[in-house]
């Protein structure tokens, strides 16, 4: 069974040692000495929970929380902040900056374990986020679809899927496959936020399937930006030999041995401008058809629904 991962951020090596001893029996623990280093480790280690000290050099606890909450892929991570005894102002500032809970030093290891268990359990129940990317999952996606339908304004939904991904996973393994999925998530977020700002919505259906929702007029440009960014990254997911060849050999879902090109991305764009959208299921049906057609092209591309109302 996978151990949940905890990042400890504290400039005091003795505190880091105490936390490691207290937690390592139950969790995988890794540590950083300040908030800046902690942010870098969050992006590479993918923790399930973070424990950070309040006062640290380079970047303190509240500054770390503020930076963390600005990142859509990281903002859902629960944070426990450690504060000095009796420093009420620090507690308030920590919570206001985005910490989920606080604990006063010195603390009892049992109390910390209880807090961690409670927060992780609560996070699992309350978040509809995909565990790999922390993007909104299916329930949130459906709610967002319904909201756009109810507003009856021009909108488009992009269904995004990776091509040749199974064959890549078979050769390189799921850890490398997960890195591609996280990279695609980052590309989707960057592309939609550049065009839509705070109104951007990206959801993770599961596996290598994503959606984005935007104004209809921006959908084509967003789709092309996603394709350009992904195609630029794709060769870097392969070793030198496969990258030079431009393909790998593998077995498809029907059991046939095939030559598969580099992983690419297909996007099907559903719009209520060209098609009357009256219910959520309709978006899924249209998106599946368009995505299937896009995948048949054999390279990164997007296909827009051309049917008229």
N, C-alpha and C positions, 0 to 999 in steps of 0.2 A: 504493500500500500504506500502511495506517495506521501512523504512527509511534507506538511505545509512549511513554507519558507518565510523566515523572518529576517529582516534587515535591521541591524542595530547601528545607530549613528550617535557616537559620543566621542569627544576628544580625550576622555580619561580612559587609559588602557585598563585600569583596574575595574572600572564599571563595565567595560566591554567583556572582560574576563568573567565577572560575576554573572552577567546576563547570559553569556555562553554556557557557563556551568549550570545555570538555573533552567535553561530552555532546551539545551541540545538533546536531552533524553526524549523530548516530545516533538521537536521541530528541527528543521535544517536552519542553522544560524550562520549568517555572515555579517561583516561589520565594515563601517566606514568611520573616519575620524572627524568629518565635518559635513555640512549640508551639501556643499558642492560635489564632494566625492560621493555622497549618498545618492544624489540625483543621477550621477553617471552609473552607479551600481544598480539603481532601480531599473534602468533601461536594459541592462545586460543580464541581471540575475532574476528578474520577474518575481519579486517577493509577493507573498500573500498579505503581509502586514509589516508595518514599519514602527520601530520604537526609536524616538529621537530625543536627545537632550535639548533643553531650552537654550542654554548659553554655550556657544561654540565659536571658535575663530572661523574666518573665511566666510561662512554662511551659517547663521544660527537656526534654531528650530523653527520659529515662525516664518522666517524667510524661505526655508526649505518647503514648508507647507504651502505657502503662497505659490511658489514655482510649480510644485507638484500638481496643485488644483487647476493650474492653467493648461495642463496637458490633458486632452480628452482621453488619451489612452491610459493615463495614470491617475486621473482625478478620483477614481472609485476606490483606490487603495486605502484601507483604514490605517490611521496613525495614532499611536499613543505617545504623548509627550511627557518627558520626565522634568519635573520642576523642583526647585529648592524648597525646603520646609517653610511654610508660612508665607510664601511669595504669591499672595492672592492675585496681584496684578499680572504676574507671569501666567497663571492659570487662565485668566480671562483672555489675555492676548493670544495665548496658544490656541484656545478654542476658536476665537474670532479669525485666526489665520487659517483654520481648516483642520485642526486636530480633532479626532473623534472622541478622545478621552485623555485623561492625564493621571499621573501617579506621582506622589510626593516622595522624594528621596530623604532618608533611606527607606526602602520598601521591603516588604516581605515577599520572598520568591513565590509563595503560595498565592498571595494576593495578585501578583502580576500574571501568573498562569491562569488564574480564574478570569481576570480581565481579558486576556488574550482569547481564551476559549469562548467567552461570551461574545466578543466583538466578531470573531471569525464566523461563529454560528449565525449571528445577526446579519452579517454581510452576505453570507451565502443565501439566506432566506430572502433578504430584501432586494438584492441586486438581480436584475435581469440581464446582467452583463455576461458576454462570452468570456470564459475563464482564460482563453489564450490572448485575446486582444483587448478585453475589457470594454469593448464597444457594446451598445445596446443590443439585446437579443430579440427573439421573435415577438414577445408580447409588446415590447416598446415599438417595434417596427409596425405591428398591426395598428397600434394606437396612433402612430404618426400618419400612416396611410389614411385612417378614418378622419383624422383632423383635416388633412388636405382635401379629402372628398367633401366634408361638411362645409369647408370654406368656399368651395366652388370657384377657386381661382386657377389660372393656368399653371399646371405643375407637370413635372416629369419624374419618373422613377427609373433609375439605372440599376439593372440586375447585372452583377459583376461576378465572373467565374474564371478560374484558371484553366488553361488547356495543357494537356500532356502532364498534368500534375501527378497522377497515380504512378506513371512510369518513373518520374523523378523520385517520388517517395520510395518506390521499390528499390532503386539503386542507391540513393543517398541517405535514406532513413528519415524517420518522422521528425527528428530534431531539426534537421536541415529544412524539411518541409514546413515545419512550424515557423522557421525564420522567414521563409518566403511569404507565408500568410501574414506575419506581423509587418513585413515590409510593404505588402499590398495595402494593409490597413492604414499605414502611415501615409502612403501615396494618396489614398482616397480622402483622408482627412485634409491633407495639404491642398489637394486640388479643389475640394468643395469649399474649404474655408477661404481660399484665395478669391473665389468667385462670389461666395454667399456670406462670408463673415460669420457672425454669431448665429445666423439662421441655418447654417449648414447642418445636415443630418446624415450620418453614416451609420448603418446597422450591420451586424454580423449574423447572418442566418445560421451559419454553422459550416464547419469544414473550410472549403475555399470559396464559399458563396457569400457575397455581400450585396447590400443595396445602398444607394444614395438617393436623396430626394432634393429637388431644387426647382427653381423657376424654369418653366419650359424653355425659355429663350437662352438659358445658360447651359442646358444639358449637353449639347453637342461639343461645346468648348471644353467642358469639364471632362467628358468622355475622352476626347482627344488628348488632353493633358495627362490623364491617367495612363493611357496607352503609351504615350511618349516617355513618361517617367518610368513605367514598368519595363518597357523594352530596353531602356538604357541600363537598368539594373540587372536584368535577367542573365546576361552572360556571366556575371560575377558569382552566380550561384553554382557554377560548374567548375570542375578541375580543368587544368590547362589542356589536357588531351581532348576532353569532351567539348570544351569551348572552341578549340581549333577546328574540330570536326564539324561542329554545329549540330550534332545530334547524338543521341544515345540509343542503344538497342534495348527493347523491353517487350513485355507481354501486355496486350490490351485486355479489356474486360471480357472479351470473348475467348481469351486464351491464345490469340494469334501473336506470333513474334513480329514485331514491327520496328521500323526506324522512326524514332520520335525526335522532332526538332526541339529547340529550347522552349522552356515554359513561356506561354504567352497569355494574354488576357482577352476575354470576350465580354462584351457589354450589350445587353438588350435594353433599349430605352422605350418605356411605355409613357404615353402622354395623353392627358385629357383634352388636348387641343385637337388631335386628329381622331380621337376615339372617346365617346361618352363613357365616363367611368362612374358607375353608380354604387359599386360595393367592393370591399377589400379583396375578395377572392378573384375578382375579375383582373385585378392588377397582377396577381400571381400567375394566372393562366396566360395572359398576354406576354408577361415577362419570360415565362418558360419557353414559349414558342420562339420569341425573338432571340433569346440566348442560344437556343438549339441551332437556329440558323447561323448566328454569329460564329459558333464553334465549328461549323462545317466549313468555314472559309480557310482554316488552317494557319492563320496568323492573327496577331492582335488586331481587333477591329471592333466597331460598334455598329449596331443595326437599330434603326428607329422604326417604330410602327408607322406604316404608311396608309393604313386603313382610315377611311373618312367616317365621320359621325353619321 
